[in-house]
Amino acid sequence: MTAELIGYAAAWAGFALASLPLAEMQGRKAEWPRFIAAWNWANVVQYLVLIALTVPAALGLPDSVAQGLGLAALGYALWLEWFVAKSALRLAGGAAVMFVVLDLLLGIFIGGLVGRLSAG
């Protein structure tokens, strides 16, 4: 549990810190605080949607339906993060993808690290 909490904090702070130079490279440093605020609230929405779509799957739905709901939740989360980056930073769609990829890579790296720490 401790490793998970540290991992969550590291992922949040890591993305915030790593996204600032990326926003600067795009000439959007002034919009970055609005982006981080919107990204933070979008994470709340993503978690709620993930719970809403995966909890019913644990209640005995067929595997194909459960996997479909999980895939829909993941797709929505990626789209929402892209939309927030595009809108809050006033970027073109392709440039907004870089922020989604950055968050995914950090999440995968920190998730793997937390998994290794949790395993002992």
C-alpha positions as CSV (number, residue, x, y, z in Angstrom):
1,M,0.0,0.0,0.0
2,T,2.8,2.4,0.8
3,A,4.5,1.7,-2.5
4,E,1.2,2.3,-4.3
5,L,0.8,5.7,-2.6
6,I,4.3,6.7,-3.3
7,G,3.9,5.6,-6.9
8,Y,0.7,7.6,-7.3
9,A,2.4,10.8,-5.9
10,A,5.5,10.2,-8.0
11,A,3.4,9.7,-11.2
12,W,1.4,12.9,-10.5
13,A,4.4,15.1,-9.7
14,G,6.5,13.4,-12.4
15,F,4.0,14.2,-15.1
16,A,3.5,17.8,-13.9
17,L,7.2,18.4,-13.9
18,A,7.9,16.6,-17.2
19,S,5.0,18.3,-19.0
20,L,6.2,21.8,-18.3
21,P,9.3,21.7,-20.6
22,L,7.0,20.0,-23.2
23,A,4.6,22.9,-23.0
24,E,7.5,25.4,-23.2
25,M,8.7,23.7,-26.4
26,Q,5.2,24.2,-27.9
27,G,5.3,27.9,-26.8
28,R,2.5,27.2,-24.3
29,K,4.1,27.9,-21.0
30,A,1.5,30.5,-20.0
31,E,-1.3,28.0,-20.5
32,W,0.4,25.2,-18.5
33,P,-1.1,26.0,-15.1
34,R,-4.6,25.8,-16.6
35,F,-3.6,22.5,-18.3
36,I,-2.4,20.9,-15.1
37,A,-5.6,21.9,-13.3
38,A,-7.7,20.5,-16.0
39,W,-5.6,17.4,-16.3
40,N,-5.9,16.9,-12.5
41,W,-9.7,17.1,-12.7
42,A,-9.8,14.9,-15.8
43,N,-8.0,12.2,-13.8
44,V,-10.9,12.2,-11.3
45,V,-13.4,11.7,-14.1
46,Q,-11.2,9.0,-15.6
47,Y,-11.1,7.0,-12.4
48,L,-14.9,7.3,-11.9
49,V,-15.5,6.1,-15.5
50,L,-13.0,3.3,-15.0
51,I,-14.8,2.2,-11.8
52,A,-18.2,2.5,-13.4
53,L,-17.2,0.4,-16.3
54,T,-15.1,-2.3,-14.6
55,V,-17.1,-2.9,-11.4
56,P,-20.1,-4.4,-13.3
57,A,-17.6,-6.6,-15.1
58,A,-16.6,-8.1,-11.7
59,L,-20.2,-9.0,-11.0
60,G,-20.3,-12.0,-13.3
61,L,-20.5,-10.6,-16.8
62,P,-19.0,-12.7,-19.6
63,D,-15.3,-12.2,-20.2
64,S,-15.8,-10.6,-23.6
65,V,-18.3,-8.0,-22.2
66,A,-16.0,-7.3,-19.2
67,Q,-13.0,-6.9,-21.5
68,G,-15.0,-4.6,-23.9
69,L,-16.0,-2.4,-21.0
70,G,-12.4,-2.2,-19.8
71,L,-11.3,-1.3,-23.3
72,A,-14.0,1.4,-23.6
73,A,-12.8,2.9,-20.3
74,L,-9.2,2.9,-21.5
75,G,-10.2,4.5,-24.8
76,Y,-12.3,7.2,-23.1
77,A,-9.4,7.9,-20.6
78,L,-6.9,8.4,-23.5
79,W,-9.3,10.5,-25.5
80,L,-10.1,12.7,-22.4
81,E,-6.5,13.3,-21.7
82,W,-5.9,14.2,-25.3
83,F,-8.9,16.5,-25.4
84,V,-7.7,18.3,-22.2
85,A,-4.2,18.8,-23.6
86,K,-5.6,20.0,-26.9
87,S,-8.1,22.4,-25.3
88,A,-6.2,23.7,-22.3
89,L,-2.9,24.2,-24.1
90,R,-4.6,25.3,-27.4
91,L,-2.6,22.8,-29.4
92,A,-3.2,20.9,-32.6
93,G,-4.3,17.3,-32.2
94,G,-0.9,15.8,-33.0
95,A,0.9,18.0,-30.5
96,A,-1.5,17.0,-27.8
97,V,-0.7,13.3,-28.4
98,M,2.8,14.0,-27.1
99,F,1.3,14.8,-23.6
100,V,-0.7,11.6,-23.6
101,V,2.3,9.5,-24.6
102,L,4.4,11.2,-21.9
103,D,1.8,10.4,-19.3
104,L,1.5,6.8,-20.5
105,L,5.3,6.2,-20.5
106,L,5.6,7.7,-17.0
107,G,2.7,5.6,-15.8
108,I,4.2,2.4,-17.3
109,F,7.6,3.1,-15.8
110,I,6.4,4.0,-12.3
111,G,3.8,1.2,-12.3
112,G,6.6,-1.3,-13.1
113,L,8.8,0.1,-10.4
114,V,5.9,0.0,-7.9
115,G,5.2,-3.6,-8.9
116,R,8.8,-4.6,-8.3
117,L,8.9,-2.8,-4.9
118,S,5.6,-4.4,-3.8
119,A,6.8,-7.8,-4.7
120,G,9.6,-7.4,-2.3
